[in-house]
Amino acid sequence: MSRNKLVRPQAEETLDAARLELGADFQDAECLLISEVKVLLEAQYDSKKEDKSMDEVYSKTLEYVQKFSRYTNRDTIKEVRALLKPTELEPFECAQLGNLCCSEYEEAKSLVPSIGNKISDDDLDSLLKQMDSLKKYQG
């Protein structure tokens, strides 16, 4: 006869993006900009539009990323990614800065508090201005 084992519930994982406690799913994950997701979904759109049963989730997601994409030009998206890459920031933080397009470093630090002291105010301000410039002058 088998004995019933007492199974203890595992402690619930505490998640807090402000402290970069994102959970196991984000360990070693690359986070995409909304603009990058838009490029990927639009690349698949032509093959999906002939499919009459196009998934509603796909359609809604495409609609969302088209609405909230900050960068429309592929070259601009690559330049933004290149600006973010050499920073000491985590991929999640880079994606947040790229998606939010803050105009002031104070705003960026309040919306993405985990960046804390990883980047100086001057460097963050310069980064945000460069990203804003790319957003304004994309072709």
VEXTOR-791599 format. One line per field, with one value per residue: chain; residue in three letters; x, y, z of N, C-alpha, C in turn; residue number from 1. Coordinates in steps of 0.05 Angstrom, whole numbers, plus 32768, in hexadecimal, padded with zeros to 4 digits. Each point is the difference from the previous one (the first is absolute). Example, Ala and Ser with C-alpha at 12.3 -4.5 7.8 and 13.67 -1.06 7.14 Angstrom:
kette [A;A] .
rest [Ala;Ser] .
n.east [8108;7FF9] .
n.north [7F8E;8015] .
n.up [809C;7FF2] .
ca.east [7FEE;8010] .
ca.north [8018;8018] .
ca.up [8000;8001] .
c.east [8012;7FF1] .
c.north [8018;8016] .
c.up [8000;800E] .
nr [1;2] .
//
This chain:
kette [A;A;A;A;A;A;A;A;A;A;A;A;A;A;A;A;A;A;A;A;A;A;A;A;A;A;A;A;A;A;A;A;A;A;A;A;A;A;A;A;A;A;A;A;A;A;A;A;A;A;A;A;A;A;A;A;A;A;A;A;A;A;A;A;A;A;A;A;A;A;A;A;A;A;A;A;A;A;A;A;A;A;A;A;A;A;A;A;A;A;A;A;A;A;A;A;A;A;A;A;A;A;A;A;A;A;A;A;A;A;A;A;A;A;A;A;A;A;A;A;A;A;A;A;A;A;A;A;A;A;A;A;A;A;A;A;A;A;A] .
rest [Met;Ser;Arg;Asn;Lys;Leu;Val;Arg;Pro;Gln;Ala;Glu;Glu;Thr;Leu;Asp;Ala;Ala;Arg;Leu;Glu;Leu;Gly;Ala;Asp;Phe;Gln;Asp;Ala;Glu;Cys;Leu;Leu;Ile;Ser;Glu;Val;Lys;Val;Leu;Leu;Glu;Ala;Gln;Tyr;Asp;Ser;Lys;Lys;Glu;Asp;Lys;Ser;Met;Asp;Glu;Val;Tyr;Ser;Lys;Thr;Leu;Glu;Tyr;Val;Gln;Lys;Phe;Ser;Arg;Tyr;Thr;Asn;Arg;Asp;Thr;Ile;Lys;Glu;Val;Arg;Ala;Leu;Leu;Lys;Pro;Thr;Glu;Leu;Glu;Pro;Phe;Glu;Cys;Ala;Gln;Leu;Gly;Asn;Leu;Cys;Cys;Ser;Glu;Tyr;Glu;Glu;Ala;Lys;Ser;Leu;Val;Pro;Ser;Ile;Gly;Asn;Lys;Ile;Ser;Asp;Asp;Asp;Leu;Asp;Ser;Leu;Leu;Lys;Gln;Met;Asp;Ser;Leu;Lys;Lys;Tyr;Gln;Gly] .
n.east [8010;7FF7;8012;7FED;800D;8009;7FF2;8017;7FEF;800A;8014;7FED;8007;8010;7FF0;8015;7FF4;7FF7;8001;7FF6;7FEB;8008;800D;7FFC;7FE8;800A;8007;8015;7FEB;7FFD;7FFE;7FEA;8007;7FEC;8012;8010;7FED;7FFC;801A;8003;7FEC;8009;8017;7FF2;7FF9;8011;800E;7FFA;8001;800E;8009;7FE9;800D;8009;8012;7FEB;800F;8007;7FE8;7FF7;8012;7FFC;7FE6;8005;8012;7FEE;7FEE;800E;8005;8016;800B;7FFE;8018;8005;800B;7FEB;7FF1;800F;7FFD;7FE6;7FFE;800E;7FEF;7FED;800B;8010;7FE7;8001;7FEC;7FED;7FFC;7FF5;8015;8011;7FF2;8000;8019;8004;7FF0;800A;8018;800B;7FF7;7FFC;8019;7FF4;7FF3;8017;800D;7FEC;8000;801B;7FF5;8000;7FFE;7FF2;8016;7FF4;7FF3;8013;7FF8;8019;8009;7FEE;8005;8019;7FFE;7FF0;8012;8013;7FF2;7FFB;8019;8006;7FF0;800B;8017;7FEF;800A] .
n.north [7FE9;8013;800F;800E;800D;800D;800D;800D;8013;8003;800D;8012;8001;8011;800E;800F;800B;800E;7FE6;7FFF;7FFC;7FF5;7FEF;7FE6;8008;8012;7FEA;800F;800F;8001;8018;7FFF;8013;800F;8012;7FF2;7FFE;8019;8003;7FF1;800D;8018;7FF5;7FF8;8019;8004;7FEE;800F;8016;7FEE;7FFC;7FF7;7FED;8017;7FF8;8002;7FF0;7FF3;8001;7FF9;7FED;7FF9;8002;7FF3;7FEF;8000;7FFE;7FEF;7FF8;8005;7FEB;800C;8009;7FEB;8012;800F;7FEA;7FFA;801A;7FFE;7FE8;800C;8014;7FEE;7FF3;8015;8005;8006;8007;7FF4;7FE9;7FF9;800B;7FF4;7FEA;8003;8007;7FEC;7FF3;8009;8002;7FFE;8018;7FFA;8002;8015;8005;7FFC;800E;8011;7FFD;8002;7FFD;7FE9;8014;800A;7FF5;7FF0;8017;8011;8014;8009;7FE7;7FFE;8019;7FFB;7FE9;800C;8013;7FEE;7FF2;8017;8006;7FE7;8003;8018;7FF5;7FED;7FF3] .
n.up [8000;7FF2;800B;8009;7FEE;8014;7FEF;8003;8001;7FE8;800B;8000;7FE7;800D;7FF1;7FF8;7FEC;8014;8009;7FE8;8010;7FE9;800F;8001;7FF7;8010;800C;7FFA;8003;7FE6;8008;7FF2;7FEE;8006;7FF8;800F;8013;7FFB;7FFD;8016;800C;7FF7;8006;8015;8000;7FED;800E;8014;7FF0;7FF2;8018;7FF8;800C;7FF7;8010;8010;800F;7FEA;7FF7;8018;8001;7FE6;8005;8016;7FF5;7FED;8014;800E;7FE8;800C;7FF5;7FE8;8000;7FF1;7FF0;8005;7FFD;7FEB;7FFA;8006;7FF4;7FEC;8004;8002;7FEC;7FFB;8008;8019;7FF1;800E;7FF2;8017;800C;7FEF;8001;801A;8001;7FF0;8010;8017;7FF5;8017;8007;8019;800A;800C;7FE9;7FF2;8013;7FFE;7FE5;8001;8018;7FF3;7FEF;8015;800A;7FEF;7FFD;7FFA;800E;7FFE;8005;8014;8007;7FFC;800D;8012;8000;8000;8012;800D;7FFB;8006;8015;8004;7FFB;8007;7FED] .
ca.east [7FF0;8010;7FF8;7FFB;8015;7FF8;800C;7FFF;7FFF;8019;7FFD;7FFA;8016;7FF9;8009;8000;8010;8010;801A;8009;7FF9;7FED;7FF8;8010;7FFC;8010;801D;800E;7FEE;8003;7FE7;7FFD;7FF2;7FE6;8006;800B;7FEA;7FF0;800E;7FFD;7FE4;7FFA;800E;7FEF;7FE4;7FFA;7FFA;7FE8;7FE7;7FF1;7FF4;7FE7;7FFC;8016;7FFC;7FF7;8015;8014;7FF5;7FFF;801C;800A;7FF3;800C;801B;7FFF;7FF7;8013;801C;800C;8012;7FF3;8013;8012;801A;7FFE;7FFE;801B;8010;7FF7;800B;801D;8004;7FFA;8011;8018;7FFB;8001;7FE4;7FF6;7FEF;7FE5;8002;8004;7FE6;7FEF;8009;7FFA;7FE3;7FF3;8009;7FFF;800F;8011;800C;7FF1;7FE8;8009;8007;7FE7;7FF1;8011;8011;8016;8019;800E;801B;800F;8008;7FFF;7FEA;8009;8001;7FE4;7FF4;800C;7FF3;7FE4;8000;8007;7FE9;7FEB;8009;7FFA;7FE3;7FF6;800B;8000;7FF6] .
ca.north [8017;8019;8014;801B;8012;801B;8011;801B;8013;800F;801C;800F;8011;801C;800E;801D;800B;8017;7FF6;7FEC;7FE5;7FFB;7FE4;7FED;8004;8016;7FF9;7FFE;8005;801A;800F;800E;8019;7FFD;8004;7FE7;7FED;800A;7FF7;7FE3;7FF8;8009;7FEE;7FE8;8008;7FF9;7FE4;7FFA;800C;7FED;7FEC;800C;7FFB;800E;8000;801A;800A;800B;8019;8014;8007;8011;801A;800D;8009;8015;8019;8009;8000;801B;8002;7FF4;7FF9;7FEA;800A;800F;7FEC;7FF5;8015;8002;7FE8;8004;8014;7FF4;7FE8;8003;800A;7FEC;7FF9;7FE6;8001;800A;801D;800C;7FFF;8014;801A;8001;8001;8017;8018;8016;8017;8009;7FEA;7FFD;7FF0;7FE4;7FF3;7FFA;7FEB;7FE8;8005;7FED;800B;800C;800D;7FF1;8012;801B;8011;800D;7FEC;7FF9;8016;7FFF;7FE9;8006;8015;7FF2;7FEF;8012;800B;7FEA;7FFE;8017;8003;7FE7;8004] .
ca.up [8000;7FFF;8013;7FF5;8008;8005;7FEC;8009;7FE9;7FFD;8005;7FE8;7FF7;8002;7FE8;8003;7FE9;800A;800B;7FEC;8008;7FEB;7FFF;7FF1;7FE4;7FF6;8003;7FE6;7FEA;7FF2;7FFF;7FE7;7FFF;7FF2;7FE4;7FF5;7FFE;7FE9;7FE8;7FFE;7FFA;7FE5;7FEE;7FFE;7FF9;7FE4;7FFE;8011;7FF8;7FEF;8012;8009;801C;800D;801D;800A;8011;7FEE;7FF5;8016;8007;7FEB;8003;8017;7FFB;7FEC;800E;8014;7FF6;8001;7FE9;7FEA;7FEC;800A;8006;8019;8015;8004;800C;801C;800E;8002;8015;801A;8005;8011;801B;8016;8007;7FFA;7FE8;8007;8004;7FE5;7FF2;800C;7FF6;7FE3;7FFC;800D;7FF2;8013;7FF6;8016;800F;8019;7FF9;7FFB;8019;800F;7FF3;8000;8018;8003;7FF4;8017;7FFC;7FEC;7FEA;800B;7FF6;7FE7;7FEB;7FFB;7FF2;7FE5;7FF2;7FFA;7FEA;7FE7;7FF8;7FF7;7FE6;7FEC;7FFD;7FF1;7FE4;7FF1;7FE5] .
c.east [8011;7FF5;7FFA;8016;7FF4;800E;7FFC;7FFE;801A;7FFA;7FFB;8017;7FF7;800C;7FFE;8012;8011;801B;800B;7FFC;7FE9;7FF7;8011;7FFE;8012;801E;800C;7FEE;8007;7FE5;7FFF;7FF2;7FE5;8004;800C;7FEB;7FEF;800D;7FFD;7FE4;7FF8;800D;7FEF;7FE4;7FF8;7FF9;7FE7;7FE7;7FF1;7FF2;7FE7;7FFC;8016;7FF9;7FF9;8015;8016;7FF6;8000;801C;800C;7FF5;800D;801B;8001;7FF9;8016;801E;800B;8012;7FF5;8014;8013;801C;8000;7FFE;801C;8012;7FF9;800C;801E;8007;7FFD;8013;8018;7FFC;8003;7FE5;7FF9;7FEE;7FE4;8000;8003;7FE5;7FEC;8007;7FF9;7FE2;7FF3;8008;7FFD;8011;8013;800A;7FF1;7FE8;8008;8006;7FE7;7FF0;800F;8013;8017;801A;8011;8019;8010;800B;7FFE;7FE9;8008;8000;7FE4;7FF3;800A;7FF3;7FE4;7FFE;8007;7FE9;7FEA;8007;7FFA;7FE2;7FF5;8009;8002;7FF2;7FEB] .
c.north [8019;8013;801A;8013;801C;8012;801D;8012;8010;801E;800F;8012;801D;800E;801E;800B;8018;7FF8;7FEA;7FE3;7FF7;7FE3;7FF0;8004;8015;7FFB;7FFC;8004;801B;800D;8011;801B;7FFA;8003;7FE7;7FEB;8007;7FF6;7FE2;7FF7;8009;7FEE;7FE7;8006;7FF7;7FE3;7FF9;800B;7FEF;7FEB;800D;7FFD;800E;8003;801C;800C;800D;801B;8017;8009;8012;801C;8010;800A;8015;801B;800B;7FFF;801C;8005;7FF1;7FF5;7FEB;800A;8010;7FED;7FF5;8014;8003;7FE9;8003;8014;7FF3;7FE9;8005;8009;7FE9;7FF6;7FE4;8002;800B;801E;800E;8000;8015;801C;8004;8003;8019;801B;8019;8017;800B;7FE9;7FFB;7FEE;7FE3;7FF2;7FFA;7FEA;7FE5;8002;7FEE;800B;800E;800F;7FF1;8012;801C;8010;800C;7FEC;7FF7;8016;8001;7FE9;8006;8015;7FF3;7FF0;8012;800B;7FEB;7FFE;8016;8000;7FE5;8004;7FEE] .
c.up [8000;8015;7FF2;800A;8003;7FEC;8009;7FE7;8000;8005;7FE6;7FFA;8001;7FE8;8005;7FEA;8009;800B;7FED;800A;7FED;7FFD;7FED;7FE1;7FF4;8004;7FE5;7FE8;7FF3;7FFE;7FE7;8004;7FF2;7FE2;7FF3;7FFD;7FE8;7FE6;7FFC;7FF8;7FE4;7FEB;7FFB;7FF5;7FE4;7FFD;8010;7FF4;7FEC;8010;800C;801E;8010;801E;800A;8012;7FEF;7FF6;8014;8008;7FEB;8001;8017;7FFA;7FEA;800D;8012;7FF9;7FFF;7FE8;7FE9;7FEB;800B;8007;801A;8018;8006;800E;801E;8010;8004;8016;801C;8007;8012;801C;8014;8007;7FF7;7FE7;8005;8003;7FE5;7FF0;800C;7FF6;7FE3;7FFB;800B;7FF3;8013;7FF5;8015;8010;801A;7FFB;7FFB;801A;8011;7FF4;7FFF;8018;8003;7FF4;8015;7FF9;7FEB;7FEA;800C;7FF4;7FE5;7FE9;7FF8;7FF0;7FE3;7FEF;7FF8;7FEA;7FE5;7FF6;7FF6;7FE5;7FEA;7FFA;7FEE;7FE3;7FF1;7FE5;7FF7] .
nr [1;2;3;4;5;6;7;8;9;10;11;12;13;14;15;16;17;18;19;20;21;22;23;24;25;26;27;28;29;30;31;32;33;34;35;36;37;38;39;40;41;42;43;44;45;46;47;48;49;50;51;52;53;54;55;56;57;58;59;60;61;62;63;64;65;66;67;68;69;70;71;72;73;74;75;76;77;78;79;80;81;82;83;84;85;86;87;88;89;90;91;92;93;94;95;96;97;98;99;100;101;102;103;104;105;106;107;108;109;110;111;112;113;114;115;116;117;118;119;120;121;122;123;124;125;126;127;128;129;130;131;132;133;134;135;136;137;138;139] .
//
